[in-house]
Amino acid sequence: QVQLVESGGGLVQAGDSLRLSCVASGRTFHGSPMGWFRQAPGKEREFVAAISWNGGITDYSDSVKGRFTISSDHAKNTLYLQMNSLKPEDIASYFCAARVQPGIGIVVSSHEYDYWGQGTQVTVSS
């Protein structure tokens, strides 16, 4: 059974940092693109960051560019999202996603991902 399990969310103050982790089990996603999305209450799920299988290509939404960093460690089958300078508008549940089909690029559309984690909540107080 394939599982993606996120952790690292929590309650922080504006300006603080958090590091989210997403551990994959049941199969390896070596060779596949992965990404982070988030969903705030009453809003659609939105793209946050994506990374190619070898980490050579990354992309970010404009709202997090320069503050968040996506990375992966294939040896640990883990995806990370380092979030710095957090703002109240970053409040959301954060989900990691993995694509089954291998590829050399990145994927920013949620519809192209096959596996999703259960989400981890990030709350930022002002």
N, C-alpha and C positions, 0 to 999 in steps of 0.2 A: 504494500500500500504506500503510495507516494504522499508525503506530507511536507508542507512548508510551515515552519513554526517561527513566528516573530517574537521578539522580546526587546526590552530596553526602553519601552515607553514609560511615561510617568508625568508627574506634575512638576513643572519648573517655573522659574520667573523669567520674564522677558529679558533677553540678552544671554541667557544660559545656553548650555549645550546638552545634547543627548546623542547617544550612539545606538541606533537600532541594529539588531541582528536578525537574520533569517536563516535558519538551519534547514537544509533539505535532507530528507531521509527517504528510503525506498528506491531511490535511483539517483544517479549522478546527473547533473545538468552541465557537465563539462561539454563545451561545444555549443551551448545554447545561450541565447540572450536572456537577460533577466532584468527586472525593473521594480520600482517602488511606485505605488499610487497612494492616494489618500482620499478620504471621504469625510467631510464635515457634516454635522447634523442638517438635514434638509437640503443638502446639495448633492450633485452628481459626483461620482468617483472621478478624480482627476489625476493626470499623469504628474509625477514628481521627478523621477530620474530613471535612466536606463543605462545599461552597460552591455557591451559586446562580450562574447564568451571569453575572450582573452584579456578583457579589461582595456584594450587599446582604444576603444571608442566609448565615449560617454555623452549623455545629453541631459539637460535639465529644463524644467519649466522656468519661465522668466521670473516667476515669483520666488524661486529658491536659488537661482543661479548666483554663485559667489558666496553662498552661505552653507549649502549642503554639498556633500561629496559622497558619491556612490563608489563602492569597491567590492571586490570579491576575493575569496580565498578558496580555490578549488580543492586544496588539500583537506580543508575542513568542511567542504561543501556548504559554505556559508556566504551569504550576501550581507553587506553592511550599508548603512546610511548614517554618515556623520552629519549631525545637524548643529550648526553654530548660529549664534545671534538669533535665537528663536524669538518669534513675535506672536502676539495673540492670534493673528490671522493664520498661524500654522496649526492651530487646534484642529485635530481630526483623528480619525482612526487610520493608521498607516498599514498598508498591505504590501507584501512582496509577491511577485509573480514570476513564473518561469515558463518558458516556451519549450515544447518538446522538440520541435524541428530545429536541428542545428542550423547555424547561420553565422556569417562573418560580421553582420551589422548589428544595429540596435533596433529595438521595437518600442514604439511609443504609444501604440494603440492598445487599449485594454482588451479589445476583441481578439487580438492575435496571441494572447497568452492562454496557456492551457491549465496551469496549476496556480492556485492562490492560497495564501496563508489565511489565518483566521483574523488577523489584524491585531495591532497593539495601539493603545490610546495614548495620544500626546496632548497634554493640556498645558497651556502657557498663561500664567497670570501676569497682568500688567502692573 
